[in-house]
C-alpha cells in the first residue's frame, strides 16, 4: 500500500496571521508557506551595500529604496516575497489596506544564493515581469564579482553583465550610475579567480 501525503494549503489570511506573529520571515506561494533561511555574511553585506548606496544616492529624489523587510505582493501569481532591495518611483502602492505589502517597484535586486539562484533567474523573474511598473532587475553573485542586469526597453528585456570592480552601470529605471565596487565593498572571497 502506498501512503499519500497531503500538503496543507493556507489561505492568504491564514498566512498573514502566521507571518505577523512569526520571528522568521516566510513567503507565501499560492497556498504554501515557505520559511526563509538565513544568509551568509557576504549575502548580508552585499544586500546592505546596495541598499545603502541606493538609499543615499536617491535621497531628495522622487525615488525610494526599501530593504528586504517589506513584502512584495505579486497578484497574478498570488505570491508574497521579500526581494533583497526594491526601488519605487513616487508613492508606494499598497495591497489594499496592507501597509506591509507593496505592488509597484521599478527596480528589484536579488543577491543570489546557491539554493535560490535558479529560481531567482527563472520562475521568480517571470513572476516579477507581471508587475506593470517593474522595469529593471539586478542579480548579484555573492561568491565572486558578477552582476547581471535585465532592463526593459519597451516590451523587450535586454541583458548585460558586469564582472570587474572597475566597471559601472547606468540604472535606467532610476537614472543613476552604480559602480560595481560599491556593491562588493568589504566583501572577502575564498579565491574569486576560481569560482
Buried (B, 14 or more C-beta within 10 A) or exposed (E): EEEEEEEEEBEBEBBBEEBEEEEEBBBBBEBBBEEEEEBEEBBBBBBBBBBBBBBEBBEEEEBBBBBBEBBBBBEEBEBBBBBBBBBBBEEBEBBEEEEBBBBBBBBBBBBBBEEBBEBBBEEBBEBBBEBEBBBBBBBBBBBBBBBBBBBBEEEEBEEEEBEEBEBBBEBBBBEBEBBBBBBBBEBEBEEBEEE
